[in-house]
Each structure stands twice: as C-alpha cells, then as structure tokens.
C-alpha cells in the first residue's frame, strides 16, 4: 500500500484545487471514483476518457502524463532531476524515509513548479 506524501504546490495549483472542490465536494480525492467517493478514480477511467477523445492506446495512456511532465520539467532546466523524480514516483509503504525524501521541502524541489518562475 502506498503512503501519503507531501509535495509543495505552486499558488496556481492550490487555486485550481480550491476551485475544483466546488465541483467534487469535500471528499478525500480530487478525482473520486464514480462508484465510491472513498476510492480514487481508476486508471482505466482515465484511459477510457482518452480513447473517447480520440487517442489510441499506442498514442497516450494516463501513465503517459507522468512521462510527459518528467520530460518537460527535465528539459526546462529549472529543477534538479532527482527532485523531479521524487515528486513523480509513487512511494511504497515499505520505503525507508531517507535524506533524499526530506529534500522535497528544500529550495529547488519541484513543488515550486510555477509558470511565474524566472
């Protein structure tokens, strides 16, 4: 089982999430399951939405967004590559918390991802 983790968010993301809560309610998930609000939306739901938008399975998957963000963030040169990966890779419950994991709150961590960065 995965454990929660903290990833600092830029102001634009916080504003977007607050606005989105008006549509999704005050549940634990930004994108809840259609079946139960106690579960997150499934990867298959997102993949089905992509297919309905015309993307083939060989063109885009929900997991492909992670790879896209990683590529764009790394190519921008604004953030440390290790910090980018820490922000994007799920942390297993058995992972030992390391100094690298604590670095997420350090300057240069990708939580400062913002369109108004210099």
C-alpha positions in Angstrom: 0.0 0.0 0.0 1.2 3.5 -0.8 1.6 6.0 1.9 0.7 9.7 1.7 3.5 12.2 1.0 3.9 15.9 0.8 4.7 17.7 -2.4 4.6 21.5 -2.2 2.4 23.1 -4.8 2.6 26.4 -6.6 -0.1 29.0 -5.9 -1.8 28.3 -9.3 -2.3 24.7 -8.4 -3.7 25.5 -4.9 -6.2 27.9 -6.5 -7.2 25.3 -9.1 -7.7 22.7 -6.4 -9.8 25.0 -4.3 -12.0 25.9 -7.3 -12.3 22.2 -8.2 -13.6 21.3 -4.8 -16.8 23.2 -5.7 -17.4 20.5 -8.3 -16.0 17.5 -6.5 -17.1 18.3 -2.9 -15.1 17.9 0.3 -14.1 14.3 -0.1 -10.6 12.9 0.3 -9.9 12.7 -3.5 -9.7 15.4 -6.2 -10.9 12.8 -8.7 -13.1 10.3 -6.9 -14.3 7.0 -8.3 -17.7 7.1 -10.0 -18.6 4.0 -7.9 -17.5 5.2 -4.4 -16.2 8.5 -3.2 -14.0 6.6 -0.8 -11.8 5.5 -3.7 -9.8 7.4 -6.3 -10.8 7.4 -9.9 -9.2 4.4 -11.6 -6.5 4.4 -14.3 -8.9 2.7 -16.6 -11.5 5.5 -16.2 -8.8 8.0 -17.3 -7.7 5.7 -20.2 -11.3 5.4 -21.4 -11.7 9.2 -21.4 -8.5 9.4 -23.5 -10.0 6.9 -26.0 -13.2 8.9 -26.2 -11.1 12.0 -27.0 -9.6 10.1 -29.9 -6.3 9.0 -28.5 -5.3 5.4 -29.3 -3.7 3.2 -26.8 -0.5 3.4 -28.7 -0.6 7.3 -28.6 -1.4 8.1 -24.9 -2.2 6.5 -21.6 -2.9 8.0 -18.2 0.6 6.9 -17.1 1.9 8.8 -20.1 1.2 12.1 -18.4 3.8 11.3 -15.8 6.4 10.7 -18.5 5.4 13.9 -20.3 5.7 16.0 -17.1 9.1 14.5 -16.4 10.3 15.2 -19.9 9.1 18.8 -19.9 10.4 19.5 -16.3 13.8 18.0 -17.1 14.2 19.8 -20.4 13.3 23.1 -18.8 16.5 23.0 -16.7 14.6 24.8 -13.8 14.7 21.9 -11.4 17.1 19.2 -10.1 16.4 15.9 -12.0 16.3 13.9 -8.7 13.8 16.2 -7.2 11.6 15.8 -10.3 11.6 12.1 -10.0 10.9 12.2 -6.2 7.9 14.3 -7.0 6.5 12.0 -9.7 7.4 8.4 -8.5 5.0 6.7 -6.0 6.5 5.9 -2.6 5.8 2.4 -1.4 4.8 1.9 2.3 7.9 -0.1 2.8 10.2 2.7 1.6 12.6 3.9 4.3 12.5 7.6 4.6 15.8 9.0 3.6 17.6 12.3 3.5 16.7 12.4 -0.2 12.9 12.2 0.6 13.2 15.0 3.1 14.8 17.1 0.4 11.3 17.6 -1.1 10.9 20.7 1.1 14.3 22.1 0.2 14.8 25.0 -2.2 14.8 23.7 -5.8 12.3 21.0 -5.1 9.7 20.8 -7.9 6.9 21.9 -5.6 7.8 25.4 -6.7 6.7 24.4 -10.2 5.1 27.6 -11.4 4.6 29.4 -14.6 5.9 32.6 -12.9 9.3 31.2 -12.1 12.3 33.2 -13.5 
